[in-house]
Each structure stands twice: as structure tokens, then as C-alpha cells.
């Protein structure tokens, strides 16, 4: 197997794992926390991350729809997840 094939296969599985992680996290967070954090609702983020996971599963990350799917999962994990978790913890530094 060529190096580029191995690299693309690793990229496929890594991005798929990333989107599934985002989906599971979006589903387990309480719905009121999304509104309190000023983000889209829980069903909206669950749908966005689920769609991203399906798109990546079917087409892979290096396609026309794959890249936006990866970006959606990264936006959830980098922006929405910390805000929703901050509401849950009271956003206190102590």
C-alpha cells in the first residue's frame, strides 16, 4: 500500500472519529445550556454534527462536502462545546 493511500485512510478515520465525538458530545449536553450560552439549540447542533458524520462516512474528508463537514465538527468542538460546558460548571475560575 502506498504512503499516500495510508495517509488518506488515516485522515478519513481521524475526521470521522472527530465528527462522531462532536455528535456524541452534542447529544449528551443538556438542552438549556445551549440557549444559556447563546448558541444554536441542541437539536440544531445535533443535526449539524450528525449530517457532518454521515457526509464524512459516505464521501470522505477530501471532497466538496467533506471539508465543510469537518469544519462544522471543529466549530462545534472549539466554540460551542466550551461555551456549553462553561454554563454547566457555572463558568467560575475556582
Helices and strands as residue ranges (DSSP letters): H 3-28, H 31-36, H 42-59, H 66-75, I 76-80, H 81-89
